[in-house]
Structure formats: structure tokens, C-alpha cells
Amino acid sequence: MKIPAIKKLVEEYSLKELMAAEEAIVEEQQPAIEVAGEDEGEQLTHVLAAVWILNDMQDNGTDFKTALREYTKKVRVSIS
């Protein structure tokens, strides 16, 4: 998971575009948008993170840094 890649997705693409990219990656197709990542797994991670962050920003009125912090907390809890 690379924060700059997630930030770029959040800043440059809509939720609709990101969800279409998620579907394309899951279906093993090339997404219509540029998604950074060494492989499909990392690309999917970046897209899922961007979707979660955008939703958090819209639902809670938070800024990117706050939403990113909340997302990374959830990731850390799920890993430990």
C-alpha cells in the first residue's frame, strides 16, 4: 500500500470511476483509469482504499488526512 498512489486516486477520480476500476481489476481486465501498483493485488488495494477514503470524506465531512488516518487504523487493527 503506497499512500501517494492512494492520494492520487482520491484527488483525480470520482467514486464512480474508482468503482469501475475495482470491478475491472477483479474481473482481471485493464481498468479505464491509471492505477499505480506492482501487481493487480496492489492496484486493488489502492482502489479500495481510495473508495473507502472518498466515502469517509463525503459521509463525515473529513479531509483527506483525517480519512486516511482512519483507514490506516482499520488496516492496522485487521492485521494485528
C-alpha positions in Angstrom: 0.0 0.0 0.0 1.5 3.3 -1.1 0.0 6.5 0.2 1.0 8.7 -2.8 -0.9 6.3 -5.1 -4.0 6.4 -3.0 -3.8 10.2 -2.7 -3.6 10.5 -6.5 -6.7 8.3 -7.0 -8.7 10.3 -4.4 -7.7 13.6 -6.0 -8.1 12.7 -9.7 -11.0 10.3 -9.9 -14.7 10.1 -8.9 -16.2 7.4 -6.8 -17.9 6.0 -9.9 -14.6 5.8 -11.8 -12.9 4.1 -8.9 -15.7 1.6 -8.5 -15.5 0.8 -12.2 -11.7 0.3 -11.9 -12.3 -2.0 -8.9 -14.7 -4.1 -11.0 -12.2 -4.2 -13.9 -9.3 -5.4 -11.7 -11.5 -8.1 -10.0 -12.5 -9.3 -13.5 -8.8 -9.4 -14.5 -9.3 -6.6 -17.0 -7.4 -3.4 -17.5 -9.1 -0.5 -15.7 -10.0 2.6 -17.7 -8.1 4.8 -15.3 -4.4 4.7 -14.3 -3.9 2.8 -11.1 -0.3 2.5 -9.7 0.8 -0.8 -8.3 3.3 -3.6 -8.9 0.5 -6.1 -9.5 -3.3 -6.5 -9.5 -3.4 -7.1 -5.8 -1.6 -3.8 -5.0 -3.7 -1.9 -7.6 -6.9 -3.3 -6.0 -5.6 -2.3 -2.5 -5.1 1.3 -3.8 -8.5 1.5 -5.4 -10.3 0.0 -2.4 -8.5 2.4 -0.1 -9.4 5.4 -2.3 -13.1 4.3 -2.4 -13.2 4.0 1.4 -11.5 7.4 1.9 -13.7 9.2 -0.5 -16.8 7.7 1.2 -15.5 8.7 4.6 -14.8 12.3 3.3 -18.3 12.6 1.9 -20.2 10.9 4.8 -18.3 12.6 7.6 -17.1 15.8 6.0 -13.5 14.9 6.8 -10.4 16.0 4.9 -8.1 13.6 3.2 -5.6 13.3 6.0 -8.2 12.5 8.6 -9.9 9.9 6.4 -6.5 8.4 5.5 -5.7 8.2 9.2 -9.0 6.4 9.9 -8.4 4.0 7.1 -4.9 3.1 8.2 -6.2 2.5 11.7 -8.6 0.0 10.4 -5.9 -1.7 8.4 -3.6 -2.0 11.4 -6.4 -3.5 13.5 -7.2 -6.1 10.8 -3.6 -7.1 10.6 -3.0 -7.5 14.3 
